Amino acid sequence: MISKATCVALLGLTLSLSSVMSSDVTANERAPRFVKSPVVEQNPNRSAPLAYVLSFEADRPVTTRVSISDGQHEWGFAFDDRKAIQDELPLIGFRPDRKHEVSVTIEDESGQRMTAEPLGVRSPKLPDDPSEFPGIETTTLLPDRLEPGFRLLNPRRRVPQGAQLTDEQQRRFGESFGMLLMVDSEGTPVWYYRTDSRIAGFTYHETGSILFVTADFRLVEIDLLGNVTRTWYAADRPQGKLEGSIAVDALTFHHDADILPDGNLLALSSTKRQIENYFTSEVNKDAPRETQSVMGDRVVEFRPDGKIRWDWDAFEHLPVRRIGYETFSNYWIRRGFPDTIDWSHANSVAKLADGSIMVNFRYQSAIVNFDPSSGAINWIFGEPSGWPRELQSKLIRLQGNARWPWHQHAPRFTARGTMLLFDNGNYRNRPFDQPVPINQTRSRAVEYEIDFEQRTARQVWTSETADDQPVVSIAMGSASELPDTGNILVGYGAVVDPARIDEMTWTTRSRFNQITRCSEYTREVPAQVVWQLELKPTGTNPEIAWNIFNTQSVTLHRQIEQ
């Protein structure tokens, strides 16, 4: 059990060891003393095996400074809780399979210091099972232009459809594996976390906690030692009750959730309805209609005790007969809802500074903003066809010859007030118009300037350049503005094999393997790649592919409550 201490982590920054050592007072009787000498032990929670725990006992209240070196990198921590005389303190940032030297200095209220003899730590190796860890390769690195800090991503494993596994085995292989992985700029792991359910959206908070969404409809909060601090689950999920977790009146939790500044949680959920005379095809408009079980999205805000404050049901506000490509995919069938088709498919939700809620609907190729107090829609950003008359005034019109995003992910507003998102580019049409072939698809990060009064938008930046090798990410993805440099960090989700893209169609793509990449771009026009990491396939018979839902920059120099 980790006791209370405030940790300011300086990971990713260089800590001057001389500034610590030069002011040590080791002979003065007024200096604090170690009653029990420092010990650094591997994290007992093996779900985060690269983390370590520092323990010691001092003769008075002290602050603690820890400096760590592996011979190539130096970093440190400052634990500033003066009440902590006997403590266990978390340490992360250890590169795998290396010897590290850990130096511990304590300081009392008068400024007197004591430094213990350095401790040697040998970090563990990474798993060598190809199904347990992705291949990692950094293909571009321009350190002088790179945002400082680490990158956090969530590797997800898969095998192509029919590759020595039945459909059910394939599903279980993917959904039973969950990972969060933190890497440095060289692509070296510095922390990772393993769990037994695939992870979708996640958010690292400056408190040092991470909230993530699992494939079995849970929301899980952990600390950097991998300790689960809180969990919530959808009470009506197919898997049933979960002991030790907080039930929320919901059918599912999926894709995205966050903890709000007031401590409440905002999450995507679902509702299911029987719709009469509904479509049975997205390619044949004359196909017979029938009653269909249709899944739509529900947004909920709830208190930490699970009590819902408000909810918003897409069925009540959006046109249910405006469908997009992939409505008839087996997305919900694979997740425990037989004979259920997928109408709106939200994949991100955010509360904006004005209190309004922004939801991204992938199959609608639309971003919708609404007022949670009334439920009224404020605006809609997306390709304008098929919207009913009563919503026409809410549509934002795109100026110039810029193209609309399609099947997009992760819209967010930047510090400049612009909207940034990841545009997968799938189909570039709605049923029943002919989709653009997959080998002509282009995925990108793209930024728009929006005039909400005039209901107009114009494109101001894109990651695409004229000499780019085209990238096609058919699913998932993220784009975020980085705070120090203003660079754009892009997670490319599920990238189809460019060498075989000419063999693929939209209906056969699942038979082919995937890769993924994370890229950091400058805000220049044209953009320049300053960092790029790829997750490589592992193993044979079958070859295991790796993709990600999103990626986030993490600079651990702010306060972390443990």
Secondary structure, 3 states (H helix, E strand, C coil): CCCCCEEEECCCCCCCHHHHHCCCCCCCCCCCCEEEEEEEEECCCCCCCCCEEEEEEECCCCEEEEEEECCCCEEEEEECCCCCCEEEEEECCCCCCCEEEEEEEEECCCCCEEECCCEEEECCCCCCCCCCCCEEEEEEECHHHCCCCEEEEEEEEECCCCCCCCHHHHHHHHHCCEEEEEECCCCCEEEEEEECCCEEEEEECCCCCEEEEECCCEEEEECCCCCEEEEEEECCCCCCCCCCCEEECCCCCCCCEEECCCCCEEEEEEEEEEEEEECCCCCCCCCCCEEEEEEEEEEEEECCCCCEEEEEEHHHCCCCCCCCCCCCCCCCCCCCCCCEEECCCEEEEEECCCCCEEEEECCCCEEEEECCCCCCEEEEEECCCCCCHHHHHHEEEECCCCCCCCCCEEEEECCCCCEEEEECCCCCCCCCCCCCCHHHCCCEEEEEEEECCCCEEEEEEECCCCCCCCCCEEECCEEEECCCCCCEEEECCEEECHHHHHHCCCCCHHHCCEEEEEEEECCCCCCCEEEEEEEECECCCCCEEEEEEEEEEECCCCEEEC
